[in-house]
Amino acid sequence: MLKGIIGVMREGMGLCRDNPLARAAIQKQLKHLEERLLIIEMKFALEASNYVRAAEYLQDLRRMKGGALLAAAAGVSRVCPVALGVAARLRAAFRENSVRSRAVIGN
């Protein structure tokens, strides 16, 4: 679905050549949607235990967004793609534990 939306928005950019404000708004949304798509594709690759492909998506995301944390994660995953899978499982476990803790406390 996101790929279709991105395609339509790219076509729309061509129709807005004379409207820089509309082009800027579309470009901003395109960037957001493309980042979101990379994250989703990376998650699917991780769920399929395709750590090399997940590392490639992370590298693409780092190029798109920048940032020290993404650069570090992308660097580690490039050298040891399995580390990305381990980190994803740890993150999921911490989130699950946090949700359970809040449920017990009543927050």
Secondary structure, DSSP 8 states (H G I E B T S, - for coil): -HHHHHHHHHHHHHHTTT-HHHHHHHHHHHHHHHHHHHHHHHHHHHHTT-HHHHHHHHHHHHHHH--HHHHHHHHHHHH-HHHHHHHHHHHHHHHHHHHHHHHHHT-
